[in-house]
Amino acid sequence: MIPQWDELFRRQGAVRYEEMHAILARSWEECHRVLVDGGILAVNVGDAMRTTEGEFRLWPNHADVTFACRRIGFRPLPYILWKKPTNRPNAFLGSGFLPPNAYVTLDCEFILLFRKGSIRQFPRSDPGRYQSRFTKAERDHWFSQVWEDVRGVRQRSADGRSGAFPPEIPERLIRMFSVTGDTVLDPFAGTGTTLWAAARLGRRAIGVEIDGERAAELTRRLAAMDPGARRPPAPASPGGRPPRRRRA
Ligand SMILES: C[S@@+](CC[C@H](N)C(=O)[O-])C[C@H]1O[C@@H](n2cnc3c(N)ncnc32)[C@H](O)[C@@H]1O
């Protein structure tokens, strides 16, 4: 649905939208298999707009992921809408000022949340759980449905766009839905933002990455990762040169 991933899905045998979701569903199934009872699956996904066979339409990835996860046995929970701050608030598509052929701007991504089974049980006064406590201000902020304060990440990796999300996204989710000492799994590891955030927050982490070159780059980056740093190291840029800094 996003041209950047077309070839990757083609290599996994998917050309059509439904086939892509069938491939993704295999990963959700594995997540369900390995999660502890009461464990949480968080899926950051955006819907896609594409013109196919001359017709513009929305491809509702969030609905199809939710449907697949329900079928697998996950319980859907209230989700988060990640509305990235934009410098172009009035960007819209379609036909100017005449109804009915203009389109609503697609400016939110979803963070879908699912639980395996019933709420997770802990021994009374579990130290890992109490160590992982968040503040009232953090709770009020993080557990509101629309996140409007997290900017997207400038896309760059050895082979072009990486699809990386900013560290604030996995950091919040890890603090909201796991406790110190837990193991966090990212089945789509990419540049390793989740793995870095998990290490920084005293969790163990496992990443799965299907693309050999990305996995090799990730292994190199993991060796250089400093969980004490405030941000993960920048991915290599095309040609191995360090990414140019943007002026503030
Ligand atoms: C959107 S990126 C994830 C980026 C990551 N969140 C980050 O911050 O860097 C999706 C990643 O999933 C990988 N991928 C796609 N299909 C996969 C599959 N079936 N199994 C494992 N990884 C897959 C892609 O190669 C890509 O690196």
The ligand as a Gaussian input file, in Angstrom:
#p B3LYP/6-31G(d) Opt

LIG

0 1
 C        8.060000       0.126000       9.007000
 S        9.521000      -0.788000       9.190000
 C        9.735000      -0.822000      10.934000
 C       10.550000       0.296000      11.410000
 C       10.852000       0.259000      12.903000
 N        9.650000       0.479000      13.695000
 C       11.908000       1.344000      13.205000
 O       11.661000       2.238000      13.994000
 O       12.957000       1.269000      12.580000
 C        8.955000      -2.437000       8.865000
 C       10.081000      -3.454000       8.852000
 O        9.518000      -4.755000       8.819000
 C       10.277000      -5.579000       7.962000
 N        9.386000      -6.681000       7.531000
 C        8.443000      -6.673000       6.582000
 N        7.808000      -7.871000       6.507000
 C        8.356000      -8.638000       7.483000
 C        8.104000      -9.947000       7.955000
 N        7.169000     -10.720000       7.383000
 N        8.824000     -10.406000       8.980000
 C        9.783000      -9.628000       9.562000
 N       10.083000      -8.368000       9.157000
 C        9.358000      -7.879000       8.135000
 C       10.740000      -4.632000       6.861000
 O       11.910000      -5.101000       6.220000
 C       10.982000      -3.332000       7.637000
 O       12.318000      -3.208000       8.055000

